[in-house]
Amino acid sequence: MTSLEDLQLKFREVTVDKLKPGALLITTLTPQDGLILKNNRKFRKKRIVVVGVDKNTEKIYGSVLVNTHLSLLSEYSSEHLAAQYELSAENYPSFLEYNSYVDCGELFEIDVDKLLTGEYHGELTESDKDAIWEILETTDTLTTKQKKKYNKKRRKN
């Protein structure tokens, strides 16, 4: 008989099938992934939202970070402030301990092999996904090329 702990471990396992837009992951990122680390740290576990897969290679996933506080860039830029989206911890109890912010102002490109070493924590609710996608499609902090690469083109109303 399978224990509850075994089921939870199986659920947390990241598979290619789970790597779809809106997936919530915790994975280890390094400066090679574009993460800026302080105090001589070499890596850091980060919460991310998968945005999409590079339609050309299907090996790199566009992701946005989930942070405890607003991005520091939002203090200096109204564009970055507008690209922040608050997630309620109540909706994501295994993923968040407290309300946190999705930083839609910067895309991180992460190789599929690295994502497969992380932990899966479900998917965004439809309302959060719609709101985050709207920010990604309309923000001025991302280039048109970045948006097209991950299929986040401006919607027609």
N, C-alpha and C positions, 0 to 999 in steps of 0.2 A: 504494500500500500504506500502511496506517495504521501509524504508529509506536507504540511502547509509551507514549511520552510523550502522544501524542494520546489513547490509550485511557484513561490515567490521568486526564487532564483531563476527559474525558467522564464517567468514573465519579465524579469529585469534584463535578461540576455538580449543584446542587440543583434538583430539579424537584418539582412538586406531587405526583407519584406517589411520590416518595421521602419526602415529609413524612408519615410515619406514626408511631404510637407506637413508641418504641424506637430511632428514627433518631438517629444521632450526627452532630452538626454543629459546625463552627467558624464563628462569625459575629461581626461587630462590634456591640457593644452600647454604649449611651450612658446617661446619667442619665435620659433620656426613657423608656428601657426598664425603669427601676427599679434600674439598677446604680449602686452607690455607688463613685465613683472618688476616688483620692487624688492629691495633688500636682498639682492643676489639670489633670489629664488630661481630655480631651474624649470619648474613646472607648477601648475596649479589646476585643481579640479574646478571645472566651470560647468554651470548649467547653460544649456543651449536649446534653441528652437531650430529645427531643420526647416529651411526655407524652400530648398529645391535642389535638384541635381543638375550639374552642368550638362546641358543637352548635347554637347559635343563629345565629352569623354565618358560621361556616366560614372566617373571615378571620384569626382570632387563634389562635395556637398556645400552649398551655401548655407550659412547658419548665422543667427544673431545671438548675442550673449544675453543672459538674464543676470542682472546685478541687484545686490541688496539696496543700493542707493542709485539715484539718477547718475547718468554718465557725467564725469567731470567736464566734458566738452559742453554739456548743456548749460553750464554756468557762464560760458563765454559766447554761446551761439544760440540764437532763437531757433535756427533750423534744427540743431541737435536737440534742443528742449522739446520741440514739436515732434521729434522722432522717438520719444520715450513713451512706453505703454505700460501701465501698471497691471500686474497680474495679482489676483487675490489668492492668498495661500489657502483659503477655504475651498477653492475649486481644485487645488492640486496638493493634497496633504502629503503624498509621498515625495513630491518634487520640491516643495517650498515649506520653509518653517514660518515665514512671515511674508507679507506682501513685498513683491520685488518688481523690478523694472526691466522690460525687454528693451534693449537698445537697438532700435531699428535704423539708427544713423550710420551703422558700419556693418558691412558683410564680412564674415570670415569664411575662407575656403578651407575645408577640412577633408583630407583624404578618407575614403570609405574604410580603409584598414584601421585607421585610428578610431573612427566612430564605432567600429565593431568591438573595440576593447572597452567601451563605456557601459553605462547602465541605462536601460530604457525605463521611462516613467510615464508612459501613456501618451496622450495627444491633447492638444489645445481644445477647449470647447469651441463650438462653431462661432459663437459671438466674439470670443477673443481672437480666433483665427481671422475672421472677417476684418476686425479692427486693425490687427497687425498687418494684414495684407494691404489694407487701404493706406496705411502709413508707408509701407515699403514701396507702393506704387506711386505715391505722390511726393515723397520726401525729396528735397533738393540736395540732400547729403550723399545720395547715391547717383552714379552716372546712369545714363540711358543704357549704356553697354552692360553695366552690372545688372540692371533690372532685366534686360532681355536675356542675358545669360541664364538666369534662374527663373525665367518666365514670369516676371513681375512687371509687366507692361501696364502703363496707365489704362485704367478701364474707361470705356465709353459709358456715359451716364444715360 
